[in-house]
Amino acid sequence: MSKVKLIIKCLTNISFVCYPFIIYLSLRYQEIKLAIFYLAALFILRLLTLPNILVSMRWLAKITAFIGLSLLLSSWLFSQHQILFYYPVMVNVVFLITFGYSLSQPQTIVEKFARIKDANLPPKAIKYTRKVTICWCLFFMLNGSIALITCLINNLYWWTMYNGLISYILIGTLMVGEWLIRQQIKQ
């Protein structure tokens, strides 16, 4: 990967994680149009520089970028900054649909990730990946619901705190918890 692509990837990833704080600061300092322009440029860069990843994850990255661009454009056209609050909700919905749909397929999305490390998963591991996929579906439902509530109460501070901090702590906790459980199961 070239240095330019690596810098763009790092910049876009950091910015997307900081999305709630970018919105918060832009509204606080009345620079929402600047934030919309900046985020739109990042979403476009994201579309142009998507890494070689699993097809399903590449699709997820594209659809979330298009959703982000759509919300930014709608917010700009209608001068309604509240539209921007719905990006975390939509991301959770897209992930829920993707993970949920994979449950109806021979391989779940979690199994596909697991097969990157070990192509020959035993039946017990396949069953486990299905349970992990269900767990992530439940997480996306809960996280998306809380994100929606933060949009509906229309409190910028709580929207930012939940979507920019608390939800990431919950994601990290789920990932670490699942990893710990997986280590115990392996033994």
C-alpha positions in Angstrom: 0.0 0.0 0.0 1.4 3.4 -0.9 2.0 6.0 1.7 -0.7 8.3 0.3 -3.3 5.5 0.5 -2.2 4.6 4.0 -2.5 8.3 5.1 -5.9 8.5 3.5 -7.0 5.3 5.2 -5.8 6.5 8.6 -7.4 9.9 8.2 -10.8 8.5 7.1 -10.8 5.8 9.8 -10.0 8.3 12.6 -12.5 10.8 11.2 -15.3 8.3 11.1 -14.6 7.2 14.6 -14.6 10.9 15.6 -17.8 11.6 13.5 -19.9 12.5 16.6 -17.2 14.8 17.9 -16.9 16.5 14.5 -20.6 17.1 14.4 -20.6 18.3 18.1 -17.8 20.8 17.6 -19.1 22.0 14.3 -22.5 22.8 15.8 -21.0 24.3 18.9 -18.8 26.6 16.9 -21.4 27.1 14.1 -19.3 25.6 11.4 -21.7 22.8 10.3 -21.2 23.6 6.6 -17.5 23.1 6.9 -18.0 19.8 8.7 -20.4 18.7 6.0 -17.8 19.5 3.3 -15.0 17.8 5.3 -17.1 14.6 6.0 -18.4 14.4 2.4 -14.8 14.6 1.1 -13.8 11.8 3.5 -16.8 9.6 2.5 -15.8 10.1 -1.2 -12.2 9.3 -0.4 -13.4 6.2 1.5 -15.3 5.0 -1.6 -12.3 5.6 -3.9 -9.7 3.9 -1.6 -11.5 0.9 -0.2 -9.0 -1.7 0.8 -9.0 -5.3 -0.4 -11.2 -6.9 2.2 -13.9 -9.6 2.3 -16.6 -8.8 -0.4 -19.3 -8.5 2.3 -17.2 -6.0 4.3 -16.3 -4.0 1.2 -20.1 -3.9 0.4 -20.7 -2.7 4.0 -18.0 0.0 3.7 -19.6 1.2 0.4 -23.2 1.3 1.7 -22.3 3.1 4.9 -20.3 5.7 2.8 -23.3 6.2 0.5 -25.6 6.5 3.6 -23.2 9.1 5.1 -23.1 11.1 1.8 -26.9 10.9 1.6 -27.4 12.2 5.1 -24.8 15.0 4.6 -26.4 16.1 1.3 -29.9 16.0 2.9 -28.7 18.0 5.9 -27.1 20.6 3.6 -30.0 20.8 1.2 -32.7 21.2 3.9 -30.5 23.0 6.4 -31.3 20.5 9.1 -28.3 19.4 11.1 -30.4 16.9 13.1 -30.3 14.6 10.0 -26.6 14.1 10.7 -27.4 12.5 14.0 -28.9 9.5 12.3 -25.7 8.2 10.8 -24.8 5.9 13.7 -28.4 4.6 13.7 -28.1 3.8 10.0 -24.7 2.1 10.4 -26.2 -0.2 13.1 -29.2 -1.0 10.9 -26.9 -1.9 7.9 -24.7 -4.1 10.1 -27.7 -5.7 11.7 -29.2 -6.6 8.3 -25.8 -7.9 7.0 -25.1 -10.0 10.1 -28.7 -11.2 10.3 -28.8 -12.1 6.6 -25.6 -14.1 7.0 -27.4 -16.3 9.5 -29.6 -17.6 6.6 -26.5 -18.5 4.6 -24.2 -21.5 4.8 -21.5 -19.3 6.3 -22.1 -16.5 8.7 -20.1 -13.3 8.4 -18.2 -14.2 11.6 -17.4 -17.6 10.2 -15.9 -16.0 7.1 -13.7 -13.9 9.4 -12.7 -17.0 11.3 -11.8 -18.8 8.1 -9.3 -16.1 7.2 -7.2 -17.4 10.1 -8.2 -21.1 9.9 -9.7 -22.4 6.7 -10.5 -25.8 8.3 -12.8 -24.9 11.1 -14.2 -27.8 13.1 -18.0 -28.2 13.4 -17.9 -26.9 17.1 -16.2 -23.7 15.9 -18.7 -23.2 13.1 -21.5 -23.5 15.7 -19.7 -21.0 17.9 -19.4 -18.5 15.0 -23.1 -18.7 14.5 -23.7 -17.9 18.2 -21.3 -15.0 17.9 -23.1 -13.7 14.9 -26.4 -13.8 16.8 -24.7 -12.0 19.7 -23.6 -9.2 17.3 -27.1 -9.0 15.9 -28.5 -8.4 19.4 -25.8 -5.8 20.0 -26.6 -3.9 16.8 -30.3 -3.9 17.7 -29.6 -2.6 21.2 -26.9 -0.1 20.1 -29.0 1.1 17.2 -32.0 1.6 19.5 -30.0 3.6 22.0 -28.5 5.7 19.1 -32.0 6.3 17.9 -33.1 7.4 21.3 -30.2 9.9 21.5 -31.4 11.3 18.1 -35.0 11.6 19.3 -34.2 13.4 22.6 -32.3 15.9 20.5 -29.6 16.6 23.1 -26.3 17.2 21.4 -24.2 16.4 24.5 -25.8 13.0 25.1 -25.9 12.1 21.4 -22.1 12.8 21.2 -21.3 11.0 24.5 -23.2 7.9 23.5 -22.3 7.6 19.8 -18.8 8.9 20.2 -17.7 7.2 23.4 -20.1 4.9 25.2 -21.0 2.8 22.1 -17.2 2.3 21.3 -16.6 1.2 24.9 -19.5 -1.3 24.5 -18.1 -2.5 21.1 -14.7 -3.0 22.7 -16.2 -4.8 25.7 -18.1 -7.2 23.5 -15.0 -7.9 21.4 -12.8 -8.5 24.4 -15.5 -10.6 26.1 -15.9 -12.7 23.0 -12.1 -13.1 22.7 -11.9 -14.3 26.3 -14.7 -16.8 25.8 -13.1 -18.1 22.6 -9.9 -18.6 24.4 -11.6 -20.7 27.1 -13.5 -22.7 24.5 -10.3 -23.4 22.6 -8.8 -24.9 25.8 
